[in-house]
Amino acid sequence: MKKRILIVCLILCGFLAASMNFAVAVYSETFPDDIGDVVDFDTGENVTGKDNLDIKELACNRDYRKVTLKLTVEGVIENKGDILVWRLLFDTDFFDEYTAGMTQAEKDELLLSMLQQDMVLYIFDLSTSDDIYQIIYTNNGVIILDGETNIIEEDTKSAIGNTLTISFNLPSSKENLTDIIVSASEFSNLGETSHMDDLSVECNDEGPTGGNNNSGDSNQDDSDFESGLTIFIALIAIIVIIGVIVAVIIIRR
């Protein structure tokens, strides 16, 4: 009896695993890049010893609204700089609050001094069927901007060893990814010294959400999707139940 119960449980787990694998990814793709192609901005020639900038590959995943970008470099993700300067540049309310009581000259001096610091930047320019997003990472800080420079909060971020991973949610689940340009660069003294490697790719994102969303009503799009997802989950549950019943009948024979 115990053996039969165990077999039924294994069959049930198999059905569940198959169902989950069917529904996991909307879009996932990995793009390799050549090693040893970091260039000097001034000369345009390749330089050595910059493994922290040498892009090895870019992995991109979209799970409906959630986008995850994983950048791998030949060396180690280097943390140098301050994300504060980018928030000051793009977040007007934050800038006004941070510089309250300063004169205009003091504000200009603040930005200039912050831009003069040495920094390493990892930047993703992501185009979708609806908008353009820029993701800037420096020294454990992230700022994500849409096409109108509105700030979008990241969902998660991590920089471990040679891999930087950043994820965030798109406004609509029907935005398909079209292009990504990723760059790894370092600047010193307002670009007096600068090196960079970049990778430009096209995404074959033709997920089940239907592509370009031109209705202008992303809430309705997401509502329609959630309704469809509910029906899909119900169908999967029915398939699992039928599978278990069939398995039990076979075992009893």
C-alpha angles and dihedrals in degrees: 000000000000090000091054092049090050092051091050091050092050091050090049091051089050092054091048093049092049091050092050093048090052093055103035108093131035094180133357129164138158124211121197124210132202118263121233098032102117109133137203111239094218099048101023088224128129117262132200132221094047100109090141087068099035105108113219101176145337121219119194128190131178118191098184103287096358116089121191122192119191118189120191122192130191092244130024128307102257121217110209129137136030127277088205092084091058093048090051090051097048107027107070096184092048091048093051091049094045094048098039109145094019124121119236089255091054091049091051091048091051093054093044093051091049093048091051093062121101111261143172115212131195108192131182120196104196123188122194134180088268111027149357124252131192120202116193122190126185131154099346092315129111134192121184122195132187125213091281092049092252111153119244118195117236119242096213138345135185137170110197121164109310096346131087116191124188128172133181140161124258117223090243134032089219096067108112119202114245110168140005130192114188124186134184113199144159129209134190127190098355093319098313085133117027140160131178147177122193141182127201120195141170117228122224092209107157097146127170093265092088104252124248116039108208098159094091090222107102092167090061090046092053091045091053090047093050090051090051090047091053091054090047092052090049091052091049090051091051091049091051092049092048090048092053092048091051091048092051091050091051092049093049090055 
